[in-house]
Amino acid sequence: MSALLVPPGRGHHQHDGYQNEHHRYGGHHRHSRAIRLEPVTPQAYRAFLASPAGMALGAGFLQCPSWADVKEGWHSQLLGWGPDPGAGRLTGVALVLLRQFPGTRKSFAYLPEGPVADWADPDIDAWLTPLLDHLRRSGAFAVRIGPSPAYRRWDAARLKSLTGPGRRLRDVLASEVDPLGAAVAERLREQGWHRCSGDGAGEDGDAQPRHVFHVPLTGRTDRDLWSGLNQEWRRNVRRARKEGVEVFVGTAAELPEFYRLLRITEQRDGFRLGRSLAYYERQYAALNAEEPGRMKLYLARHDGEILAAHTMITVGRRVWYQTGASADHRREVRPSNALQWRMLLDAHTLGADVYDMRGVPSTLDPGERAHGLLRWKLGTGGQVVETLGEWERPLHGTANHALYRAFQAYLKRR
C-alpha cells in the first residue's frame, strides 16, 4: 500500500485528497463483501509475508509468528483472510495474542501493530467484521489493534528549528499529511473503536509507540545518507573512527553484556523497560529460528571493552533499530554514533525501504529530559512519523462491556 502524502501549504489539495478518501469510505450505505477468515499454519503465514502481496503490506516484526514465542503469559492464534485461507490463498494475516483476565475464562485480544491487511481497501469492514466475530467466539471480551497507515510526518530540519518551552509535536504543522490515515481513523470511530491514547510515544495507554522515527533509504546512496546527518553526527562518527572504535555483529553469547549495558542506560536515562535477560535471549532465539539473521546484536568495542550494544530486526524490506544500550564512561569516543552509522549502512545494503528507529517522545521542549532522545534521532536527518496509534473496542454483549470496564480499571491500577 502506498500512502498518499500531501504537503502542507496546499490546503485545497489536502482537502480534495481527504474528500476522495472519505468518499471511498464515506456515507452509511456501504455493502461489505464477505471475506473468509480461518486459522492458518505458521508455514502458510510466513509464506504470505514473504510473497509480493505480503511484502507490499509491510508487516512489522510484532506480527511475525515468532513474536508469539517471545511473549510469555499470552496464548496466540495465527489467522488469515482470503478466498481460501486453508489452501494458502491469502490477502491478509494476523497474529492475535490472547491474555486471560484474572478470575474469568474471558481473554483480552491484542494484535500488536496489526493486522497485516490492506488498510487502503475501501471496505475494511469486510475483513474486520469476521475478525471480531471470530474473537468473540474465541472468548475475547475486547480487542486492541494497531493500524499501519501513517497520519502525519515532520521533517527533522523543520522540528529542529521549532523547539521551545512547553512545545509538543501537536503544536507544529506537519510536513506531510496522509489522508488515508485520517479516513481509516474516521471509519474505525464510526464502528465503535476508540484510540487508546491522546499523544506521545507509548504514552497514556498505547503499548507501542505512537510517534516513531524513520530514515528513508529508497533511492539514496551512502553519500546521500552521510549528507543527511547533521554536522554533530558526522563529527561524532569521525571521532569514533579516529579513536579506533570497532563495530561488529555479535552472537547470543554477548546478550548478557548487552543486558548489563541496558541496565546502566535505564538508570542513567531514568526509564525502566521491565524486561529480563531471559526475555532478550528468548527474542533472539525465536526470531532467528524463524529466519536466520532476523535479529542482530551490534556491538561497539574500544580498547578491548564493549561500550555500546544495539539490536536490529529485519522483516522483508523493513529494518528496525529496536533497543540501544551504552556505558557511562568513555562516551567521548562516541560508540553509539558509530553503531548507528554502521546499522544504517547495513540496512541500506540489505535493500530496506526505511530504517525505523522506533519510538520518540512528543516533546519539543529542550528542558524536558525525554527531549534528548528525539534530538539524537533528529540528527540522522529523517522524519518523525505519527501513526494512527492503537485502537480498542469491547465485543458485543453486556457482560463483555462490563468486563471491559473492569479491565480498564485494572490497567489503571497497574
Salt bridges, closest charged atoms under 4 A:
GLU21 OE1 - ARG24 NH1 3.07
GLU38 OE2 - ARG36 NH2 2.42
GLU72 OE2 - ARG282 NH1 3.52
GLU113 OE2 - ARG358 NH1 2.81
ASP121 OD2 - ARG33 NH2 2.54
ASP123 OD2 - ARG33 NH1 3.52
ASP125 OD2 - ARG187 NH2 1.83
ASP133 OD1 - ARG136 NH1 3.00
GLU186 OE1 - HIS22 ND1 3.02
GLU190 OE1 - ARG30 NH2 3.12
GLU190 OE1 - ARG187 NH1 2.86
ASP199 OD2 - ARG168 NE 3.19
ASP199 OD2 - ARG170 NH1 2.59
GLU203 OE1 - ARG168 NH2 3.69
ASP206 OD2 - ARG210 NE 3.24
ASP222 OD1 - HIS348 ND1 2.97
GLU232 OE1 - ARG375 NH2 3.03
GLU243 OE2 - ARG239 NE 2.98
GLU246 OE2 - ARG301 NH2 3.07
GLU257 OE2 - ARG260 NH2 2.57
GLU266 OE1 - ARG263 NE 3.43
GLU266 OE1 - ARG272 NH1 3.14
ASP269 OD1 - ARG268 NE 3.40
GLU290 OE2 - ARG46 NH1 3.87
GLU290 OE1 - ARG294 NH1 2.72
GLU291 OE1 - ARG294 NH2 2.97
ASP303 OD2 - HIS302 ND1 3.83
ASP303 OD2 - ARG330 NH1 3.87
GLU305 OE2 - HIS329 NE2 2.80
GLU305 OE1 - ARG330 NH2 2.33
ASP328 OD1 - ARG268 NH1 2.69
ASP346 OD2 - ARG342 NE 2.97
ASP353 OD2 - ARG317 NE 3.15
ASP356 OD2 - HIS214 NE2 3.05
GLU386 OE1 - ARG152 NE 2.75
GLU386 OE2 - ARG210 NH1 3.89
GLU390 OE1 - ARG144 NH1 3.00
GLU392 OE2 - ARG144 NH2 2.56
